[in-house]
């Protein structure tokens, strides 16, 4: 699915593997210590190679734990992207989940702009092992992307929301239709 936002960016919803996206940056659904275990983070590390782990460890040593609002970034290693932006999403049940997810998304877009990127791919942050309900995450994500571009001059031209599993795609497609058709 695709829409052009009022600010001119193309926003796409696609099913696929975020580690295969040939964009300037992909976003990793990270934890605050950038320990790449399972899910998106594990796939990024396996395909991107050990340089991502090394750069992630160095980031935390220099800057400390990563916050929701200020993602870290590393090179893309062996991935087809130039950068990986490591966004810390909220764990469902910890409180203020919508605000934390919004901060992670906006922080990722800000980093992309600071690094002069034209394209970025996002996963459904926090909807896996962190337990954020998919329907709610979709609305938060769509709103954060639209609102960011409505108030920021951006060099980004393409934002892709890349979803891996069919059950998530189904939920997000319905949410996309409800959100962008209203």
KOLKOL-249024 format. One record per residue (C-alpha): x, y, z. Coordinates in Angstrom, 1 decimal, always signed. Each point is the difference from the previous one (the first is absolute). Layout:
N
+--------+--------+--------+
!     xx !     yy !     zz !
+--------+--------+--------+
!      X !      Y !      Z !
...
+--------+--------+--------+
//
This chain:
182
+--------+--------+--------+
!     xx !     yy !     zz !
+--------+--------+--------+
!   +0.0 !   +0.0 !   +0.0 !
!   +1.2 !   +3.5 !   -0.6 !
!   -1.1 !   +3.6 !   +0.7 !
!   +1.6 !   +3.4 !   -0.6 !
!   -0.1 !   +2.0 !   +3.2 !
!   -1.1 !   +3.7 !   -0.2 !
!   +3.7 !   +0.9 !   +0.5 !
!   +1.0 !   -1.9 !   -3.1 !
!   +1.6 !   -3.1 !   +1.4 !
!   -1.0 !   -3.4 !   -1.4 !
!   -1.1 !   -2.3 !   +2.8 !
!   -0.1 !   -3.7 !   -0.8 !
!   -1.3 !   -3.1 !   +1.9 !
!   +1.8 !   -3.1 !   -1.3 !
!   +0.4 !   -3.7 !   +1.0 !
!   +3.6 !   -1.1 !   -0.1 !
!   +3.3 !   -0.3 !   +1.8 !
!   +1.3 !   +3.3 !   +1.3 !
!   +3.6 !   -1.3 !   -0.3 !
!   -0.4 !   -0.2 !   -3.8 !
!   -1.2 !   +3.6 !   -0.4 !
!   +2.3 !   +2.1 !   -2.2 !
!   -0.7 !   +3.3 !   +1.7 !
!   +2.3 !   +2.5 !   +1.7 !
!   -0.9 !   -1.3 !   +3.5 !
!   -2.0 !   -2.7 !   +1.7 !
!   -1.3 !   +0.3 !   +3.5 !
!   +0.7 !   -2.7 !   +2.5 !
!   -2.4 !   -0.7 !   +2.8 !
!   +2.6 !   +0.1 !   +2.8 !
!   +0.4 !   -0.2 !   +3.7 !
!   +1.8 !   +2.7 !   +1.9 !
!   +3.3 !   -1.9 !   +0.2 !
!   +0.0 !   -0.9 !   -3.8 !
!   +0.3 !   -3.7 !   +0.8 !
!   -1.2 !   -1.6 !   -3.2 !
!   -1.9 !   -3.1 !   +0.9 !
!   -3.1 !   -1.2 !   -1.8 !
!   -2.5 !   +1.5 !   -2.4 !
!   +1.0 !   +2.9 !   -2.2 !
!   +3.2 !   +0.7 !   +2.0 !
!   +1.2 !   -3.6 !   -0.4 !
!   -0.7 !   +0.0 !   -3.7 !
!   +1.9 !   +3.2 !   -0.5 !
!   +3.0 !   -1.3 !   +1.8 !
!   +0.0 !   -3.3 !   -1.8 !
!   -0.2 !   +1.6 !   -3.4 !
!   +2.0 !   +3.2 !   +0.7 !
!   +2.9 !   -1.7 !   +1.7 !
!   +2.1 !   +0.5 !   +3.1 !
!   +0.8 !   +3.6 !   -0.8 !
!   -3.5 !   +1.0 !   +1.1 !
!   +0.5 !   -1.7 !   +3.4 !
!   +3.4 !   +1.7 !   +0.4 !
!   -1.4 !   +3.5 !   -0.9 !
!   -3.0 !   -0.6 !   +2.2 !
!   +2.2 !   -0.9 !   +3.0 !
!   +2.2 !   +3.0 !   -0.7 !
!   -3.1 !   +2.3 !   -0.1 !
!   -1.2 !   -1.1 !   +3.4 !
!   +3.5 !   +0.3 !   +1.5 !
!   +0.3 !   +3.6 !   -1.2 !
!   -3.6 !   +1.2 !   +0.4 !
!   -1.5 !   -2.3 !   +2.5 !
!   -3.4 !   -1.8 !   -0.3 !
!   -2.2 !   +1.1 !   -2.9 !
!   -3.2 !   +1.9 !   +0.8 !
!   -3.3 !   -0.2 !   -1.8 !
!   +0.4 !   +3.6 !   -1.4 !
!   +3.6 !   -0.2 !   -1.0 !
!   +0.8 !   -3.1 !   -2.1 !
!   +3.5 !   -1.1 !   -0.7 !
!   +1.4 !   -0.7 !   -3.5 !
!   +2.6 !   -2.2 !   -1.5 !
!   +1.2 !   -0.9 !   -3.5 !
!   -2.0 !   -2.6 !   -2.0 !
!   +2.8 !   -2.5 !   +0.0 !
!   -0.7 !   -2.6 !   -2.7 !
!   -3.6 !   +1.2 !   -0.4 !
!   -1.1 !   +1.9 !   -3.2 !
!   -0.7 !   +3.1 !   +2.1 !
!   +2.6 !   +2.6 !   +1.1 !
!   -1.2 !   +0.3 !   +3.6 !
!   -1.9 !   -1.8 !   +2.7 !
!   -1.9 !   +2.3 !   +2.4 !
!   -0.5 !   -1.8 !   +3.3 !
!   -3.3 !   +1.1 !   +1.5 !
!   -1.1 !   -1.1 !   +3.4 !
!   -3.7 !   -0.7 !   +0.1 !
!   -2.1 !   -0.4 !   +3.1 !
!   -0.8 !   -3.2 !   +1.8 !
!   -3.7 !   -0.4 !   +0.3 !
!   -1.1 !   +0.5 !   +3.6 !
!   +2.8 !   +2.3 !   +1.0 !
!   -2.2 !   +3.1 !   -0.3 !
!   -0.2 !   +2.9 !   -2.5 !
!   +0.5 !   -2.5 !   -2.8 !
!   -1.6 !   +2.3 !   -2.8 !
!   +2.3 !   +2.9 !   +0.9 !
!   +3.0 !   -2.2 !   +0.2 !
!   -0.7 !   -1.6 !   -3.4 !
!   -0.7 !   +3.4 !   -1.5 !
!   +3.3 !   +1.3 !   +1.4 !
!   +1.9 !   -3.0 !   -1.5 !
!   -1.6 !   +0.6 !   -3.4 !
!   +0.6 !   +3.7 !   -0.1 !
!   +3.5 !   -0.5 !   +1.3 !
!   +0.7 !   -2.3 !   -2.9 !
!   -1.3 !   +2.4 !   -2.6 !
!   +2.1 !   +2.8 !   +1.6 !
!   +3.2 !   -2.1 !   -0.2 !
!   -0.8 !   -0.7 !   -3.7 !
!   -0.3 !   +3.7 !   -0.6 !
!   +3.2 !   +0.8 !   +1.9 !
!   +1.9 !   -2.6 !   -2.2 !
!   -1.7 !   +1.5 !   -3.2 !
!   -1.8 !   -3.2 !   -1.0 !
!   -2.6 !   -0.2 !   -2.7 !
!   -1.5 !   -3.4 !   +0.9 !
!   -0.6 !   -2.0 !   +3.1 !
!   -1.7 !   -3.3 !   +0.9 !
!   -1.7 !   -0.6 !   +3.4 !
!   -1.2 !   -3.2 !   +1.6 !
!   -3.1 !   -0.2 !   +2.2 !
!   +2.0 !   +1.0 !   +3.1 !
!   -1.0 !   -1.6 !   +3.3 !
!   -2.7 !   -2.3 !   -1.5 !
!   +2.1 !   -3.2 !   +0.4 !
!   +1.5 !   -1.1 !   +3.3 !
!   -0.7 !   +3.5 !   +1.6 !
!   -3.7 !   -0.8 !   -0.3 !
!   -1.4 !   +3.3 !   -1.4 !
!   -3.4 !   -0.7 !   -1.5 !
!   +0.3 !   +0.1 !   -3.8 !
!   -3.2 !   +2.0 !   -0.6 !
!   +1.0 !   +2.7 !   +2.4 !
!   +3.6 !   +0.1 !   -1.2 !
!   -1.2 !   +0.5 !   -3.6 !
!   -2.0 !   +3.1 !   +1.0 !
!   +2.9 !   +1.4 !   +2.1 !
!   +2.5 !   -0.7 !   -2.9 !
!   -2.2 !   +1.6 !   -2.7 !
!   -0.7 !   +3.0 !   +2.1 !
!   +3.7 !   +0.5 !   +1.0 !
!   +1.1 !   -0.1 !   -3.6 !
!   -2.7 !   +2.3 !   -1.3 !
!   +0.5 !   +2.5 !   +2.9 !
!   +3.8 !   +0.0 !   -0.3 !
!   -0.1 !   +1.0 !   -3.6 !
!   -2.7 !   +2.6 !   +0.6 !
!   +2.4 !   +2.0 !   +2.2 !
!   +3.5 !   -0.9 !   -1.2 !
!   +1.8 !   +0.9 !   -3.2 !
!   +1.4 !   -3.4 !   -1.1 !
!   +2.3 !   -1.4 !   -2.6 !
!   -1.8 !   -3.3 !   +0.3 !
!   -2.0 !   -0.8 !   -3.1 !
!   -0.9 !   -3.7 !   +0.7 !
!   -1.2 !   -1.6 !   +3.2 !
!   -0.6 !   -3.7 !   -0.1 !
!   -1.8 !   -2.0 !   +2.7 !
!   +1.4 !   -3.5 !   -0.5 !
!   -2.0 !   -2.8 !   +1.7 !
!   +1.3 !   -3.6 !   +0.1 !
!   -2.8 !   -2.2 !   +1.0 !
!   -3.5 !   -0.4 !   -1.6 !
!   -1.9 !   +0.5 !   +3.2 !
!   +1.6 !   +3.4 !   +0.5 !
!   -0.5 !   +1.0 !   -3.6 !
!   -3.8 !   -0.8 !   +0.3 !
!   -0.3 !   +2.2 !   +3.1 !
!   +2.0 !   +2.9 !   -1.4 !
!   -1.8 !   -0.2 !   -3.4 !
!   -3.4 !   +0.4 !   +1.7 !
!   +1.4 !   +2.8 !   +2.2 !
!   +1.5 !   +1.7 !   -3.1 !
!   -3.4 !   -0.1 !   -1.8 !
!   -1.8 !   +1.4 !   +3.1 !
!   +2.6 !   +2.7 !   +0.6 !
!   +0.7 !   +1.2 !   -3.5 !
!   -3.5 !   -0.3 !   -1.4 !
!   -1.6 !   +2.0 !   +2.8 !
+--------+--------+--------+
//
